[in-house]
């Protein structure tokens, strides 16, 4: 069915300098999906998607639009992502079909140590890796955006930064999601700079209040003139001084030494499609391909969507992949990650044979493949906050970008005078072997803390092609659930042949090996199906919807469909 976006009355302002139209939140009914042929932007906020669309209409490419959209998200979704965090980007060049990936993830400070969160008895100090200055890793978002724009952008840097600066200066109306996040994060009340921004008369900002971020506007204005000021100039100096005063570990040297890293994508074949995603230090690409390989050519469609057999297989595949994640995955610049082995179809086939289709296997009985066998596969072939956005332009360039400050409002602190909400990504390291992080994930030595090391991530920005044609651009937030969310959207769209809007909206489940519990969306599964899964030995736990997937699909005729997850406040904008 072909759906057109219905025009509605909306307010906008136009920058006299750069002539970019920006819609203020609360003045437009957001569209969860849209259609177009010239370009498409999908993000977690209508204002951000509309900004990206304006950039495309002005003649910018997908990279320009993605950078502008990312900066606006940093203003309107400070609880999820921002310039005080980091992320990953996947880029497909329309002319050549080449896929490139950029790692602008946060890095451990130079003074970080494996035992920095342990007390004298060797126990983890509560909240030490999540709250406050010691939880902050060196941010990478600004460096990453500047690097990808320097190499592939077409519009002036100032042009793509300016909409976010103006929005921070003029303010916007607080959305329900942002209001709820402010109310939840008590740490904000303990930080004077954060309290000044996100509270009024001592009370958290509520729905419909105007959020002004004048300090952040000045920061963005400075960055529009020189992005390096975040690392080598006045902004970096302010961050380092505040860190020194408050007991944080980030120094001017750590900021000056930060560099985003171009890496080779992880790509694999799933039926008629080529699936490309992020390599380590993200675990997303490795385990997305691993799970797709284990599913292989199984006729899931013949079983039927959410048939007990299909769901049981999916759960067991997740269980195996996350067991491998806990053992092997980390920053490949510091540890040897057996990527080729874990993503090899033969390895997946051997793992698949371990699955009993009639009974769930307790997670404590899931064994690792012995190292010698694993090496054989390696020799065969070398190779809940957070925000995601997807962009496609008229030339077929595509960007899939996921970035974050980790937990809601990161470490709960703002650098005074800058408006920058700082991340708490140090929690994504293993603070102690076997001790779960905030998302319940456990790890081993591969993800231990080390100076300048990147913490392991689940972010899974992904691009799917069919032959030489773009097919799907997808990604999602959600911590440990990101990989399984992207997996299920891909299956829904490519195997079950759902329209993208339905593929993203469909109910989900999740298993991550430990804890040995299958998380299912409340009221999303047939009671008889639930009973059958329980009969097979699965422990199920209902929770409200998770993830906020943003995707773009392209039909063989070139029609673009953008779809934002109905679980969030996102929007698609195309033309």
N, C-alpha and C positions, 0 to 999 in steps of 0.2 A: 504494500500500500504506500502510495506516494503522499507524504505529508508536507505541507508548507508551513513555515512559521507565520503565525498570525501577527500582523503589526499591531502594536499597542502604543498608546501615548506614553512618552517617556521624556524625562528631562536630561539634558546633557550640557556640558560645557566644552568649549573649544580653546585649546591653548593657542594664544596669538602668535607664539613663536614657532611652534611645530605643527599646529593645525591638526591635532589628533583628537577625535571625539571620544569622550569618556562618559559612560552612563553611571550615575550615582546609585548605589544600592538603595533599595526601597522605592525606586522610581520606575522599575521595570519588572514585569512578570517574567521570571526566568523560564527558559525553555529547556526541558530535560533532554530533548533531542532536536536535531535540525538536519537539513539536507542541503547539499550544494554541489557544485562542480569545480569552482575556482579555488576554494580553500575552506578549511574548517579548523576551529579551535574548540577544545573541550577542556574545561578546568573546574575546580571546586567552587568557583564563585562567578556569578553572571558578569560582574564588572570586569573581572580578569579576562574572561572569554571575549567580551565585547571589545576590550582594549586590544587583544591579539588580532581580532577580526579587523579593527580599524587599521592596524599596522599592515595587514595583508592588503587591504583595499588601497592603502597609500602606496603600494608597490613593494613593500617589504617581503622577504621570503619567510619560510617556516622558522628559520633560526631567529630572525628579527622578532617575529611574533612570539616565539617561545620565551625569549629573553624578557620581552615586555610583560608577558603574562606572568612569568615567574616573579618579577619584581612587584607586580600588583598583588599577587597572592601573598607575598611577604608583608604587605601592608594590611590586607583585609583578613588574613588568616594567621595571625601571629601565634595562635595556639598550636598550629600544625607545622608551619614551615616558615623560613625567613632567611635573611642574609646573615644571621647568627648561627646558621646550621650548615648543611651540606647535602650532597646527593649524587645521582648518577644520570647520565644522558645517553640515549641511543639516537643516532642520526642516520637516516638513509638519504643518500644523494640521488635525486631523481634522474639525472643524466646518465649515471653509470650503474646505479643499483647498489653501489658500495655501502656497506654498513660500518659505521664508526661508533666507538663508545668513549665517553669521557667520565673519568672518576674524579669528582670534586667533593668526595666524602671528607668528613672531619678526620683529623689525625691527633694521636696522643701527643701531649706536650713533651718537650725534650726531657723534662725532669720526671716524667711518669715512671712508675715502677710496678712490677707484678703484684706487690703486696701493699699498695698504697691505700687500699680500702679495708685492710685487716687491722684488728686490735692486737694487743700484745699476746693474746692467747691464740691468735691465728683465725679468729672468727670475723666475719664481715660486719663492719659497723653499719647499723641500719641507716638507709637513705644516703649514705655517704657518696654513692655513685650516681644518685639521681637528683639530689637537691643541693643547690649552692655552688660556689665557685670551683670546688674541687672536682665537680662532675663535668666540667666543660672541656671539650676537645677543641682543637684549633679549627675555626670555621672555614669552609671552602666554597660557599655558594657564589660570592662575588667573583672570586678568581675563576671559577668554572664558567660563569656566564660571560665574563670578559674574554676568556680564551676562545670559547666557541664562536662568539660574535666576531672577534678579531680575525679568525680564520675563515668563517663562512657567512657572516652577516653582510648585508648590503646597505642598509640605512645607517646614518650616523649613530654612534653610541648614545649621545645625548638624547636623540629622538626616542630610543626604546626605553630609556630610564625615566624620562620626564613624566609620563602619565602616572607612575607610581609616586613620584615626588609630589606632584600636584594633588593627588588623592590624599596622601598623608597630611599635607598642609591644609587642605580644605575640609577634610574629615568625611566621615560616612556614618550611616546609621548602623548600629550594632545589630547583627542578625541573631536569630534564636540560638544557632550553634555556637557563636562566639560568646554570647551571654552565658550560656550553660558552662562553657569551658572556663570563663573567668570565675564563675561562682565555685567551680570544682577545685581550682588550683589555689589552695590556701597559702602556698609559698609566696605568691605574688604579694600578699599582704605584709610579708616580712622584709621585702626589699623596697627601700624608699623610692627608687627610680621607677620600679614597676608599679608600685602603689599609686604614684602620681599619675601614671598614664591610664591604668585600668580600673581605678576606683574614683568615686566622686563623693566627697564628704564622708569618706571612710567606708562607703558601700560599693560593692562591685557594680560596674556598668550593667544596665539592664537593656532588654530588647527595645530598640528605638532610640536609645541615647546616641548622641553624636560622639564618635571617637576621633579626637584630634591628636595627631602625633607630630608636633612641631619639631621636636628633636630629630625624629626619624626623617622628616622632610629635609632638614639641613644636612643630615648624613647623606641622603640620596642625592641632594644637589651637589655635594662634594664629590660623590662617586660618579655622577654624570660628567664631571670635568676630568676626573682621574680615578679609575677603579683601583689603582695601586695604593691609593691613600688608605685603604682598609688594612693593608699589610705593611707598607713602608712609610706612610705619612701620618697625618694628625689623628685619624681614626684609630689606627693601630696603636699609636702611642697612648691614646686615652684608654683603650682596652687593656693594654699591658700595665699601665699605672694602677688601674682599678683592681686588676688581678693581684698585683703585688700588695696592695693595701689590704685586700680581703682574704688573702691566703690561697689564691688560685695559682695555677702552675704555668699559665700561658705567658710567655715573655715576648719582647719585641723580636728577639732572635727567632723564636718559633714562628711568629707571624711572617717575618721576612723570608724565611726558608720555605714557606708553603708553596707548592706547585700542584696544579691539577695534572692528572696523568691520562694520556690517551692510551687505551688498551684495545687489544683485539677482541671482537665480540665472540660470544659462544653461540654457535649455530648448529642446528641439527635438522634432520628431515623427519617430519611427522606426516605420514601418508603423502598427499600431494603437495604439502606445504613445507616451506623452509622457515623455521622458527629461530629468530636471533634474539639474544638477551644479554644481560650483563655478566661478565666474568668475575671471579674473586677480585677484591674483597667482598663483593656481593655473593651470597649463596643462591640468589634467585635464579640465574640462568642455568647453573649446574643442575639444580634439583627440579626445575621446570622440565628440562630436557630428559632428566633421569625418569621422572614420572611419566612423561609422554612416551618414552621408550618402553617402559614397563607395561603401559596400556596397549602399545603397539597397534596391531590390526584387529584387536578384539572388537567384535561387532556390537558395540555399545548401543547403537541406534536400534538394532533388532531387539535387544532386551527392553528398550524403552527408557525414556528419561526418568531418572530416580527409581528405576527398578531395583529391588533389594540386591540382586546380583551385581548390578553396576555400582551401586553405592558401597557395597562390601569390598569389591575390588578396589575402588577408589580409596577407601580408608586404609586398606592394607598397603597399597602403593605409597600413600603418604607416610605411613608408619616406617616403612623401610627407608625412604628418602631422608626423613628427618633424623633417623638413627645415624645415617652416614654423615649428615650435616654436623651433628654434635661432635663427631670424631675427627673429621678430616678438614673442615672448612675454616679458613682464616685468610689473612692478608698474604697473597702469593709472593709479595716482595720480601716476606720474612720467613715463610714456611713453605714446604713443598706440598702443594695441593694436587691430588691425583685427578685433575680435571678430565683428561682424555679417558681414563679408566671409568670414572663415574658416569660419564655421558656416552659411553660406548654401548651400542645396541646389544652386543653379546653379553656384557655385564648385566644389563637390564633383564635380558632373557633368563639369565641364571638366577637373578634375584626373584624374578616373577615365579619361577618354579617353587620357591619357598612358600607361596601363598596357598593356603587351604581355603577353597571357595565356600566351605560349609562352616568354618569356625574361625573366629578372631584369634589371633595369636597374641598373648600377653606381651606387652612391650619389653618386659624384663627377660623374655626368651628370644628376643631378636638379636642375633649374633652378627658380628662383623665378618665379612669375607676375609680369609687369611691374606696376609700381605703378599705372599708369593703369587697367589691367584690373581690378586688385584694388579700386580705388576705385569702379568701377562697381557691383560687388557690394555695397559698403558703402552706396551711395546707395539701393539697392533696398530694404534692410531694416535698420533700426536694432535695434537691440535693447539598504635592505634590512633595515632596521629601520624602526621606525614601528609604530603599532598602530591597528587599526580596531575600532569597535563599532557595532552596529545595534540599535535598540530600537523596538518598537511597543507601544502600550498599548490598553486596552479601548475607548477613544474614537477610535481611528484616528490618534492623533498618532504621528509617526514621526521618529526621529533617526538620521542617518547621520553619524558623527563619526570623523575621522582625525586623530591627533596624533602627535608625534614629538620626539625629541631629535637627529634625523638619524642619524648612524652609531652603531654600538654604544656605549652609554654616552656619546654625544655627544662633547664635547671631552675626556672622560676625567678631569674634575675635579669635585669636590664643594666647595661653599662651606662652610668650617669652621663647625661649630655648628648647621648647618641640615639636613644630610642631603640637600640638593638637588643632583642630578646635572644639570650644565649642558650645554646643547646646543652643537653646532658647525655651526649653520645658515649661518654666513657662507660655508661652502663651496658653498652652493647659488647664490651669486652667480657671475658670470663674473670670475674672478681676473685673467684676461688673455684677449683675444680669441682664440678657437680652441683654448684650453687646456681639456681636459676636466676635469670635477669628479670626485669619488670614484665616481660612477656612470657615468662615461664620456660624460656629456652635455656638449656644447659650446654656446656661446651667443655673442651679439653685444652691441652697445651697450645694447639694450633691458633687459638684465639685469645691467648694470654696477653696481658698488657705489656707493651714495650715502647720506648721512646720513638716518636715519629710513625708508629704503626697505625694502620687503619682498622677500626673495629669491624667485625663481621656484620653484614647487613642482610636483610631479606628483601630489599627493594628489587623489583623485577620489571623495569621498563622493557617492553618487548615489541618487536616488529615482525610481522608475518607476511611472507610473500608467496605467490603462486606463479611459478615460472619467473618471468621478469617483471611481473605486475605486483604492485602493492596490494595487500589484502586486508591487513588489520594492524592498527596501532593501539596498544593497550598497556595499562599499568594500574596500580592501586596503592593506597596506603593501608596500614593495618598491622604493622609489626610482623610478628611471626605468621600471620594469616595471609600476608601479601602473596606469597608463592602459590598457595592453594586457591586464592581468589582468581589470580590470573589464569591458572590451570583450568578452572571450571568455566570461566568466560570463554576461553579458547575452545573447550570441548562443546559448550553450548552453541557457539557460533559456527564452528567448522564441522563438528560431527553430527550434532542434532539440528543443524541448519536453522537456528533461530535468528530472527532479526536482531541486530546488535542491542537495541533497547531492551528486548526481552532477555537476551543472553546475559546482560549485566544485571538486570533486576531479579533474575531467578534466584531462588533460595539456595543457600550454600551450607556446606559442612566443612569441618576442619579437624585434622589430627596431626600432632607434631611429635609423636613417639612418647615424650614425657611432658606433662602427665598423661597417663594412659586413659584418656577420655576423648570421646568424639563430641566436638562442639557442633550443635545444629541450631539453625535459626528458629526462634520460637514460632509455633503455629505454621511452620513452612513445610512440614512433611506429613504424609498420610499416616494416621495412627497404626494401620496394619503394617506399613513399611517399617515404622519405628519398632513395633513389636517383633518383627522378623529379624531386624538387626540386633535387637537385644537377645533374641533366642540364639543367635550365632555367637554371642559372647561379648558384644560391644557395650561399653558403658557410655550412655548418651547424656549430654547435659545441654539444656536449652539456654540460649541467651539472645538478647536483641541483636538485630542485624549489625554486621561489621563490614569494614571496607568501604571505599568510596571510589569505585573504579571509573575511569574516564577513557573512552575508546572512540576510535574512528574506523569504520570499515569502508572499503572501496569495492564497488561492483565491477564486473568485467566491462561494463559500458562507461566506467569512469565516474559514476554517481557516488558521492561521499555521504555517508551517514555518520553523524556524530551523536553520541549518547552519553549522558551523565548519570551516575548512579542515583536512583531515587532515595537511597539511604542518606544522602547528603544534600547540600544546597547548591550543587553544581549546575552548570549550564553548557549547552552546545551552541556555537554561533558559526554559521557558514554562509556562503554566498555562491 
